[in-house]
Amino acid sequence: MMKRGLMATTRFYPAKFEKEENVYNVTFRDVPEANTCGDDFEDALEMAADALLVSMDFYIEDGRAIPMPSEAKHGEVMIALPENNIFP
């Protein structure tokens, strides 16, 4: 039996991945604080998810509103942020 109001949802934030020499730089236009990089694309994907989550922690600690994600533009990758990870 599912309880009302406890359904977890996931927000997806668009991220831009740019290869620069031997690394991938990652930026989020909706969450400018979430900048990161990875040694390869897979590493950059993991780092992007972590950077997004850590940035949300700062929003919560500072009492700022969590930004809503915008739609992806061509070439952007959507990174998941499960809301049950940021909201108690």
C-alpha positions as CSV (number, residue, x, y, z in Angstrom):
1,M,0.0,0.0,0.0
2,M,1.4,3.4,-1.0
3,K,1.1,6.3,1.3
4,R,0.0,9.6,-0.1
5,G,2.6,12.3,-0.3
6,L,5.6,10.0,-0.1
7,M,6.1,9.3,-3.7
8,A,9.7,10.0,-4.7
9,T,10.2,11.9,-7.9
10,T,13.3,12.7,-9.9
11,R,14.3,16.0,-11.5
12,F,16.7,16.0,-14.5
13,Y,19.1,18.9,-15.0
14,P,20.7,19.6,-18.4
15,A,24.5,19.4,-18.3
16,K,27.0,20.5,-20.9
17,F,30.0,18.2,-21.4
18,E,33.0,19.7,-23.2
19,K,36.1,17.7,-24.0
20,E,39.3,19.6,-23.4
21,E,42.5,17.7,-24.2
22,N,42.2,14.6,-21.8
23,V,39.3,15.7,-19.6
24,Y,35.6,16.4,-19.9
25,N,34.4,19.6,-18.3
26,V,30.8,19.7,-17.0
27,T,28.6,22.7,-16.4
28,F,25.0,23.1,-15.4
29,R,23.3,26.3,-16.6
30,D,20.5,26.0,-14.0
31,V,23.0,25.3,-11.2
32,P,26.1,27.4,-11.9
33,E,27.8,26.1,-8.7
34,A,27.8,22.6,-10.0
35,N,31.0,22.6,-12.1
36,T,33.1,19.6,-12.4
37,C,35.2,17.4,-14.7
38,G,36.2,13.8,-15.3
39,D,39.0,11.9,-16.8
40,D,36.7,10.3,-19.4
41,F,33.0,10.6,-20.3
42,E,31.9,7.9,-17.8
43,D,33.9,9.5,-15.0
44,A,32.4,12.9,-15.9
45,L,28.9,11.5,-15.7
46,E,29.5,10.3,-12.2
47,M,31.2,13.5,-11.2
48,A,28.3,15.5,-12.6
49,A,25.7,13.7,-10.5
50,D,27.9,14.2,-7.4
51,A,28.4,17.9,-8.1
52,L,24.7,18.4,-8.7
53,L,23.9,16.8,-5.4
54,V,26.5,18.7,-3.4
55,S,25.4,22.0,-4.9
56,M,21.8,21.3,-3.8
57,D,23.1,20.7,-0.3
58,F,24.5,24.3,-0.4
59,Y,21.2,25.7,-1.6
60,I,19.4,24.0,1.3
61,E,22.1,25.1,3.9
62,D,21.8,28.7,2.7
63,G,18.0,28.6,2.7
64,R,17.9,29.3,-1.1
65,A,15.2,27.9,-3.4
66,I,16.1,24.9,-5.4
67,P,16.2,25.9,-9.0
68,M,13.8,24.1,-11.4
69,P,15.5,22.4,-14.3
70,S,15.0,23.7,-17.8
71,E,14.7,21.6,-20.9
72,A,17.8,20.2,-22.5
73,K,19.3,22.0,-25.4
74,H,21.0,20.2,-28.3
75,G,24.0,18.3,-27.1
76,E,23.2,18.5,-23.4
77,V,22.9,15.4,-21.2
78,M,20.2,15.2,-18.6
79,I,21.5,14.3,-15.1
80,A,19.2,12.8,-12.5
81,L,18.6,14.3,-9.1
82,P,16.3,12.1,-7.1
83,E,14.3,14.5,-4.8
84,N,14.4,12.0,-2.0
85,N,18.2,12.6,-1.8
86,I,17.8,16.3,-1.1
87,F,14.5,16.6,0.7
88,P,14.0,14.8,4.1
